Amino acid sequence: MTYKGVAKGKIIELEGDVVLPEGTRVRVVPEQPSVVITLTDWLKEARQLRRQLPKTSDSVEILRQMREKRASR
């Protein structure tokens, strides 16, 4: 069975009404923290990536070439 909970110091507080018998051995596997990005940070990263793209208005052609390269691998 799998239960979820939150670590508080050396104690794991289980969610819900779960009660395990005293002395029950358990295995704790920490979840990966979810990555939260603000809109401001997202826009900043998008602008940095945009600056790396070629200075051209023909983005459709660039995308076509990228797809062709990917397909030929």
C-alpha positions, 0 to 999 in steps of 0.5 A, spaced: 500 500 500 502 507 498 500 513 503 502 520 502 504 525 507 509 531 509 516 530 512 516 535 518 523 534 521 524 527 523 517 525 523 512 523 516 505 526 517 501 521 513 495 524 509 488 522 511 486 518 517 491 513 516 494 510 522 499 504 522 501 500 528 507 502 532 513 499 530 511 498 523 517 499 518 516 503 512 520 505 506 520 513 504 521 515 497 521 523 497 517 525 491 521 530 486 519 537 487 514 540 482 517 546 478 514 552 479 516 558 474 513 565 474 510 568 468 516 573 468 521 568 469 518 564 463 518 570 458 525 572 460 527 565 458 523 565 452 526 572 450 533 569 451 531 563 446 528 568 441 535 572 441 539 565 439 534 564 433 536 567 426 534 574 425 529 572 419 522 573 418 522 566 414 521 562 420 516 557 416 522 555 412 527 554 418 522 550 421 521 546 415 529 545 415 529 543 422 523 537 421 527 535 415 533 534 419 530 531 424 526 526 419 533 524 416 536 522 423 
